[in-house]
């Protein structure tokens, strides 16, 4: 289980950046309405 947690750590920053970008885009869309 710990090994499974360690494997994706390298991909996390990219995933977080993509999710933050999409969240910010969604918030911007909501504010524009």
N, C-alpha and C positions, 0 to 999 in steps of 0.2 A: 504493500500500500504506500509506504513512504517512497519507494522507487517510482511509483506511478505519479506521485506528487512532484518529485524532482524532475522527471522527464519534461513536462510542459513548461517549466519555469522560463526557459529560453524564449518561448513563444508568447508568454504573458504580456510583456510590454507592448508588443504589436497589437495583441488582442485588446488590451486596455485602451490603447491609442485609438483604435478603430471604433470601439464602443463609445469612448468619450466624444469622438468626432460625430458619431451618429446621434448621440444624445444632444449635443450642442445644436446640431442641425434641426432636430425635432423641436427643441426649445425655441430656436429662432423662428421656425415656421409658426409655432403657437403664438409667439409675440406679434407676428406680422398680421395675424387674423384680425 
